[in-house]
Amino acid sequence: MDQEYPSDPLTVSVAAAFLSLLTGAVAQAANATQCQADLTQAGPPPNSTKVLILGGGMAGVIAARTLQQQGITDYVIVEAKHVFGGRMSQTTFGTNGSYVIEKGANWIHGTQTDNGPANPVWLLALKHNLSMVKSDLFNNITFFDYNGPNDYSATFDASLTAFNNARALAGERWQQNQTDLDLRSAYNYLGVSPKTPQEAACQNASVIILFDFAVPLRLTPTGRIGVQMHRSAELPADASQTSSLAAAWNYNYTFESDVGYSDVDMLSVDPRGFACIVQAEAATFLNTSQVLFNQTVTTIQYSQSGVTVQTESGYTLTADHALVTFSVGVLQGTDVSFEPALPDWKRAAISNIEMPVYTKIFLQFEKKFWFDTEIGLYADQQKGRYPVWQSLDYPGVYPGSGIIFVTVTGDYADYLEQLNKNTTQVQLEVMEVLRRMYPDAPDPIDIFLPVWGRAPLFRGSYSSWGASFRPQHSYELRAPVNGNLWFAGEGTSLKYFGFLQGAYLEGENAANNIAACIKDSTRCPSTS
């Protein structure tokens, strides 16, 4: 099958319950977004179909569109929520609920350089008139540590240089067929391990920013390292868990214009929500007989005769093929059971990829009192303690909103998950840090934090390969099982894991392979 290789318990009639479910789903969807309200009305979906697409995020919707383009309309998307989008999810925030904030994916990473390849997510955003703001954060950071304001920009620049050198080292070791290193080991190898609390905090923060804000490094006319920071879906839980080789591929194929898209990122500020580009695209070709909302898959049975899917509310659906677009966090857990169990090679591939947690904590105040840059970087004596602050009360974003958010990952993100949204405790801890930055900071008037690691539909925020990474793991993660059970999502993308374009391209690729198999059995994968 086509692959991307980088160069270097009861059966319930669907028709019987569909209309009431659809009415509720459409009503909720209309409240949540206007973007998918135009799905063509065509009656209920069938219990049996040619292809079941499990999950209605970016990969699932693009897979459905690709099947449609291939002349295959006999498919059903099974989506657990009442709207499309997956980890693209927004909510209203603020004392009067007047601001739309993104709980998950927020940015388009890489657009297009001249007539080079275009990021398909960028093209989708243009098609559906998504409101966006270009990120331009060079020299746009204010620095703090546990003593208050402190300009350690030179230390920060050095940590960015260290990452760039680690990226180059990964490429050299790959070419020489040497063992991959995690970033911490790479830093030790390069002799740049942190020796002071500030260096340690800065190096940790730089890794967070390099992946969460995906910083392309370039030389300015003065020879100084330039920093342009971008929001990303992919973020290491800790430097020690991140493959330097996978990170280098992921970075290069997105931001380096000679092999990827561009070093330009766009922040969604659309009041319809970032997920609108998926929802609006679905509305261009889907009808109601091709989608089943509010159905959580619990069991997937597969055999030579086809695939049977059972849902939490008792639906049983059958198909010749099924495309699983669940996050790797779900595949790693017990929320969905496969019968028979997936083969050893598939389970090993699923186990080898990480699904870390990335958490944004949103705060609203009566008025802005913080830095005028977009980013505030805080270095604490305790690694990872509320380090990266981003102002949404910023020109072109939400000026006058009084909203700021802080990003946590790794141990702190896991800790926040254990608090189970105890916002009182979270507020106490966050404000302790903010008052080290600004001693007279008032209490916030609103606070919100999403939960990803404990969410049964996601079990994490994004995929990230650890130091045990081998390209074969990625190929086996995306490979079909039994000739009729297919897999796609950002996690199955070797080049773009963690990015929306990874989900888009993997959904497209899997659907093209399914269509080829349906049209010509000699092009079907092995049933082993």
N, C-alpha and C positions, 0 to 999 in steps of 0.2 A: 504494500500500500504506500501511497505518497507520504514522504516524511521530509521535514526541514532539517538539513544538516548544516551547521555553521562551518564556514571554511576553516579557520584556524581551530376476618378471616372469613367474612361473608361476602358473597358476591351481591352487589347492589346495582340495579340497572342505572346506567348513567342518565338515560333519558328521563327516568322517573323523578330524579331529584335535581336534574340540571337546571331547570328554569328558575327554581327558587334560589339555588346557589348563584346562578348567573345574575339574577336581579340584585342580590346582596353584593356580589363582587363588583358589578358595574357601578352601583351606588357608592361603594367605598372608593373605587378607583376614581370616580368623578370628584370625590372630595379630596383625594390625595393628589390627583394630577389630571389635567385636562388632556394630556397627550395621547392616551390610549382610549379615549372615550368613543372614537370613531371606528372601532372594530365592526366589521360587516356582520349583521345579524343573519345567521344561517342555521339556527337550530342547535340541538345538543351534539356533542361529540359522540362517536360510536364507542362501544366497548372493545371492539377489535379494529386494528388499523395496521398499516404497513410498517410505520415507524413511530415509536414513542420517544419523545424528547423530554428527558427528565430534568426539569429546571428551566426557568424562564429569565435567566440573566443574559448577559451579552452573548455568551457562547450559544445558549439555547435558541435565542431569537435569530441570530445570524445563521445558525444551522438550519432553522426552519425556512428562512428566506432563501438559502442556497438550494434546499430541496425543491422549493417552489420554482426557482429559476431553472432547475433541471427537469421540470415538468412533473414532479412528484408532489401531489397534493394530499395524498392519503397518509397524513401524520397527525399526531396530537401532542401538544406541549402540556405537560403536567407541572403545574406551578403551585408551590405551597402557600404563597401569599396571594393577595388580591390584585397585585400589580406586577408588571415585569420590572426587572432591574437587578435582582440579586443583591450583591454588596454595594451597588449604587443605590443609596437610600437616603432620603432627606426627611427632615422634620421641621416644624415651626418652633421658634425659640424667642424668648424675650417676654417681658411682663405682659405685653399685649399680643404676643404671638405673631408679630409682624415681620419677622425675619426667617428666611429659609436657610437652614444650615445643613451641611452634608455630613452624615454620620460616618460614611465610608469614603469611597473613591470621590475625588474632588477635582482632579487635574487631568489634562491631556498632555502626555509626555512625548515631546518630539512632534513636529508638524510636517514640514517639507522644506527642503533646500533646493531653490531654483526649480529645475525640471526633474529632480531626483524622486525617489520613491516617497509617496505620501502616507502618513499614518492614517489607516482607514477610520480610526475613531475621530480624528480631526476632520476628515471628509464628512463623516456622519453628523458631526456637530455643525458644520457649515450648512449641510443639507436641511437641517431642522432648526436653523437660526438660533442656536444656543448662545446666550449672552455669556461672554467670557472676558477675562482681563489677562493681559500678558504679564507674566512674571518678569520682573527686572530688578533683581535684588543685589546687584553688585555693590559692595560696600554699604549694604543697607541693613546692617546688624548692629544692635546695641548690646554691649557685653556687661555681664554682672557675675559676681560670685557670692559666697556666703557672707562677705563683708560689705556688700553693696556694689555700686558701679565700679568696674575695674576693666580697663582696656587691655585685654590679653589677645588682641587681634593677631599679633605676630605668632603667638602660640597656636592660635586657631589655624592660621594659614599654613603653619608647619604641619599640622595634623592632616590638612587637606593634601599637602604635598606627599605626606607619608602614604595616604590612600592611593594617590596616583601612582606612586612607585610600587606599591603592592599590586596594583592592577597590571603594571608592566611586568613585574616579576611573575605573575600568574601566566601571562602569555609566553614568557620565556620558558617556564617550566613545562607548559603544555607542549611546546615545540620540541623540547628535549625529552618528552615522554617521562617526566618526573612526577612524583606524587603531588597531588594538590595540597595546598596549605589553607587553613582557616586564616582569617585576617590577623588574629592575635599572634599566631605563629609567624605569619609573614612580617609583622612589625618587629618581632624578636629577631628574625633572620636579618632584617634590614638595620637593626641596631637603633630603633626609634621607639622602644617601649617606654611608656611614661614613667617619670621618676618623681614627680610632685603631684599633689592632689589636683592642682590646676591643669597640669598636662594630662592626667588621667581623665578628668572630667571633660576636658576639651577634646581629647581623642574620641571618647565615647560620644560626645555631642556631635563631633564631625561625622562620625559613622552614621548616626541617626539622620543628620541632615543630608549626607551624601545619598542615602537611600530613601528616606522619607521625603526630602526636598530635592533629591537627586541632583547634586551639584556637578555640572560640567566644569572642568578646570581648563583654563586657557591662560596664556601669557598676555598681559596688557602691553601697550607700547613701552612702558617703563621696565618691563621684565618681571613685574610682580605678579604673583599668582592671582588671577581674577576669579571671582566666585559668582556664579549665577545659580540661584537656588530654586528648586522645583518640587512640587508635591508629587509623591509617588504612592502607588498601592503597595510596593514592595519595600520591606524594611527588616533588617536583621534584628532578632531578639537580643543578640549579644554578638560582639565581634568574634568571640570564640566559636560561634555556631554558624558562621558564614563562610561559604566556599569562595575563595578569592577568584578562582577560575570562573565559576558560574556568575559571580558578580561582575567580572570583567566583560564576559559575553553579553550579559543582560544590559549593561551600561553602553557598550560600544554599539550594539545593534539598534539602540534607541537614539542616542545623542550624538554619535560621531557621524557627520554628514557623508563621509566617504563610504561607509557601509550601512548607515542607518538613516534616520529621518532628519533631525536637526537638534540644536541645543535650545530650542524655544519650547516653553511650556505655557499652557493656558489654563487659568483657574476659572471654573464655572461659577458664575454669580447669577445664574438664571433663576427667577422666582418659581419657575415650573419644576426645578430640581434637575440635577445632572442626569438622572435616569430617564428624563424625557427623550433623550436621543434614542434609547432602546424602545421605549413605549411608542413613540411616534413612528419609528421605523416598522414596528410590528403592525401598527394600524394601516400601513400602506399595502399590506398583502394578506393579513390574517383575517379569517372569519371565525365566528363563535363556535363552529363545529370543529375547529382545529386547536382549541385551548380549553383546559380544565383548570380553573383557579381554585384556591383554598383546599388543595389536596396534598397532603404530606406523604411521600412514599415511605413505606416501612419495610417492604420485602420485594426483592427482585429474584425471580426464578428463571433460570435459563436452561435450555436443552437444544437438541438438534431440531426440534419442531418449532422453536420460537422462544419468545420471552413473555412471562406473565408478571405483572406488577400489581401489588396490593398497596392500598393507602390506609392511613390511620382511621379514616371514617368508614372504611368497608368497601371501597370500590375495588373491583378487579378488572384490569385492562390487559389485553393481549396484543401482541404484535410480532411481526417477523423479525424486526430489529429494534433495539433500544439504544439510545445515546444517553449516557450518564454524564451530566455536566455539574455534578455536586462538587463542592470544594474538597480538597484533599483532607481537610480536617474532618469532614463528615465521613469520608471513605475510611479514615483511620479509626473511627469510633464504632459504636454499636447501634447508632440510630437507624441505620439501614442494614438489613441482613441480606446476604447473597446465598442463594440455594441452587446448586451446591456452593460451598465456599470457593472464593476465587483461588486460582492456582498459586502455588508458592511464589513463582517469579513475579506475578502481579502484586501480591501482598508485600513482597520484599521491596518492590519499587514504591509502593504507597508509603511504606514505613520509612523509607530513606529520605523523604522530603519533609521539611519543617512547615508548620502552620502557626507562626507566632501571632501574638496579640498586639495590636496597635490601638491605643485609646486616646481620643481627644476629650478634654474636659473643657466645656464651654462655660464662661462666666460673663454675666452682664452687670455693669455698674451704672449708676446714675449718669455719670459722664466719664470720659476718658481722662486718665491722669498719667499714662505711661508713655513710653518711648514713641518718637515720631517715625522711626523706621518700621518696616513690616515685621521684623524678627527681633526678639530679645532672647539672648542666649545666657542661660544661668548655669554656673559651675558650682556644684556642691561637693562637700567632702565625702558624701555618700554617692557612689556612682549611680547615675540614671534617675536621680531624684528631681522630677519635674523640670527638665532641662530646656526644652524648646518652646518658646512662647510666640504666638503669632497674633498680631492685631487685625481684627476685622473692621475696626473703626479706622479705616484707611481709605485714602482717595481711590475711587473706582470700585471699592468693595462695598462696605456698609458704613460710610461716614456718618458720624453722629449717633451710631448705634450703642456705643459703650460696651462692645463685645470684644473679648479676647479669649483665646483658647491655648491650652498647654498640651503638648503631646508627651505621652509616656509609652515605653516599650519594655520588653524583657521582664525582669523580676517585678518592677513596679506595676506594669500592666497586669501581670498575673495577680498581684496583691489587690489591685483595685477590683478585679473580677471577684475575688473572695469576699470583698466588702459587700457584694451583692447590691450595688447602687445605694449604699448608705451615704447619701449626699452630705449629711451633716458631718460625718467623719472626713469625707473627701474634702469638703470645704475647709475644715480646720487645717488639714495638712497642706493644701494648696495655698491657702492664705498665709501660712507660716513662711512659705518660700517667697510669695509675692511681697510680703512685708520685709523680707531681707533685701529685696530689690527696691521697695518703696515703703519705708517705715510707717507712713501715715495713710496707707491704703485702706479705704473703707471696706465694709462687708459688701459682697455682691448682692444684687437684688434678684438674681436668677442664676441657676446652675443646672447643667445637663451633661451627662456622660453616657454614651452608648456602651452596650456590652456585646462583645463579639465572641470571646472564647467560650462562654457558657451558652451562647445562642445555638439551639439544636439544629438550625438550618445552615450554620456556617462553621462553628467550632474553630474560630480563628479569623484572622483578618486578611492574610495574603500568604502565598507560598514562598519559601526561601530554601535553597539547597545548602546543606551543611558541608563540612570538610570531607565527608566520605563520598561526596558527589563524583559520579562517573557519567559521561554522556549516555551510556547504556541504560542507566536508571530512568532518564527522561524518555527514551524511546519505549521502554517497557511500561512506563506509566501511561502513555497514550495508546499503546497497542491494544487492539480488540481481543476479546476472549470468546472462544467458541464460534468465531465467525459471525456472530450476530449481536454481541454485547460490546458497544463502543464507548470510548471515553474522550472527553474534551473539556477544556477550561484553561484558565491562565496557568494553572499548575502543570499542565501537560506540554507547555511551550518551552522548548529549549532556549530559544532566543529571548523570549519576552515574558518569562514567568513573573508573576506579580503585577503585570501591567494589563490594562484593558485591551490593548492591541493583541496581547497574547490570547485572551479569551476570544476575541473577534476572529483572529486567523485560525485558531484551533477549531472553533465551531464550523467555520467555512470549510476547512480541510476535511474534517470528519464527515460532514454532510456530502461533500463531493465523493468521498470514498464509498459511503453508503449508497449513493445514487449509482455509482459505477457498478457496485455489486448487484443492485436490484436489476439493472439493465443487462448485465452480462455476468453470469455466475462464475465464469472463469476468472473474473477480477475480484472475487470474494476472498477474504483472508482465510487462513487455515482454521479448521475447527478444533485444533488441538488446544 
